[in-house]
Each structure stands twice: as structure tokens, then as C-alpha cells.
């Protein structure tokens, strides 16, 4: 089993999320909760807070980018073959609606061939508490096999 997935399962979502933010401190700016993690899927909760809002009182665009990158990165990490490496290479985003609530970012790796090297496009959807999609991202992950 993947070491990161094993850590998630043994530590639980809250502790694992805190450990992740200690390893990559910039994620701590959004106070994320990695609530679900497995091969080809990751869910990150982004709580609505003053610290992540913009001048309009909605969740800031970069906070949503942070949540999307966290979800895509964690999902990629537990989906690639043992010994493989990955790095984000690019991100294309769309802001679809004002985000005024807690948010949920879901990365899906279904249909991605993780067994080969190269660029993989990871889709991430971000929804509000009403289930409305407020943001989408297509994150290019470059995978190198070990």
C-alpha cells in the first residue's frame, strides 16, 4: 500500500490534514480537511472563513486554487505506481459562481492511465454547501516512473 494512503488511514482525516500542512505550510492558509483519500479520488473541505475571503466577501480565487491543488496532488500521490514521482506542471481554472459558503474540492483520477509517464490532466470540481459548482480546475501533473 502507498505510504501516504497508509498514513491517512492510520492517522485519520484531521491529524493527516494537520501533518500535510506541516509538510507543505502554504496549504495551512486555507485550513483544509482532507476528508476522503484513495486511488483515483480525493476530497478536500475548505471552510468559509474571513482569512480566505476577498474584498467581495467571497472565497478568494487562490484559496480555491490551493484546495484544488491539494486534492489533485494527494489523489495523484496515492494513484501512481510505487516508486513513481509527480509534480504539478500547470493549472487551468474557471470561476463559475461566487463562493459564499464552505467548499468541497473533489479530484478524480478515473480514466487516467497512471501506469505510463507523462502529463496527466486531473480534473477538480469545487462545490458549495448547496452542491453548486463554483470553480473547476484542470491540473496538469507530470508523472515520471521510478
N, C-alpha and C positions, 0 to 999 in steps of 0.2 A: 504494500500500500504506500502511496505517496506520503512523504514525511509531513507535508503541510496539512493534508487531509487528516492524517492521524492526529496531529496536534489539535486541529479543530474539533475532532470527535472526542478527544480526551479532555480538553480544556473547557469546551462549551463555547457558545457564541460570545458571551460578554467578555470572558477572560481572553479568548482568542483575539477578539477585536482590539482589546487594550494592548495585547502583545504586538499585534500588527502595527498599531500606531506608535509603539515604542521603536519598532524596527524602521518604520517609514514615517517620521514625525509629521510630515505635511498632511497626512491623512487625518491627524488628530484635530485639525482645524474644522472638520465637519462633524466630529463626534459620531462616527459611523458605528453601526452594529451589523456585523456580518452574520445574518440570521440563518442562512442556508448555504451550504457549500458541498459540491460533489462534482464528479466528472461531467463536463458539459453544462453546468449550471452553478450560478452564484447569485444570491440575493443580498443586497446591502440596504439597510434602513438609514435614512438621513433625516434626523429630527429637525423640525422647524424651530429655529432659534434666532434671536436678534443678530448673533455673530455671523450668520450665513445669509443675511438679507442685504438687499441693495437699497438704493435711495427710494425705490417704489414700495418697499416693504415686502418684496417677494424674494424667494430663494435666488441667490446670486448665480449667474451662469457658470462661473468657475467652480462653485461648490457642487453643482450638478456634474460638471466635468470630472471633478475629483471622485465623486461617488461612482460614476460610470467607469473610470479607470480602475478604481479599486475592485469593482465587481468583475470586470473583464480580466484583470491581472490575476486575481485569485482563481477564477474559473480556468484560465489558461494554465496556471501553475499545476492544478490538480488533474488536468486533462492530457497534457503532453506525456510522451513516453519517459520512463526513468532515464536519467542522465541527459535529457534534452534541456536546452536553455531557451529563454524568450526575452524579448524586450519590446516595449511599445514603440512603434515607428511613426504613427500618425493617428489623428482623430478628426473625423468629420462629424459635426453636430448640427442638430436642428432644435431650435427653441419653439415649441408649438403652442404653449399657453403659459400664462402667469402661474407660477408655483407658489401657493399661499398656505400650504399645509406640510405636514410630514411627508416625506417622499420615499418611494421604494424603487431601487435600481436593480434590474434583473438582466444578467448577462447569460446568453445562451450559446453553447457551442455545438448544438445539434446540427449535423450535416457538415461539420468541419472535419477535414482529414488531418488529424493530429499526427499521423504516422509519417508524414513527409515534411521536409524542410521547406522554408519559405514564408512568404507573407500570408497571414490568415486574417480575415476580416471578422471581427467579433461584434455582433450586434448587441446593443444595450438599450433597453427601454426604461424610462423613468416615469412613474405614475404618482398621482396624488392620492389622498385618502379616499376620494370618490372613484378611483380607478381610471381617471382620465390621464392619458399620456400627455405629459407636459414637455418632454425632452426625449430625443433619441440620439444615439451615437453609433458610429461605425468606427471601431478602433482596430487599426492595423497592428497586429502582433507579428514580429519576425521570429520564427522558430528555427533553432539550429539543433540538430540531433547530436547526441553525445557520441 
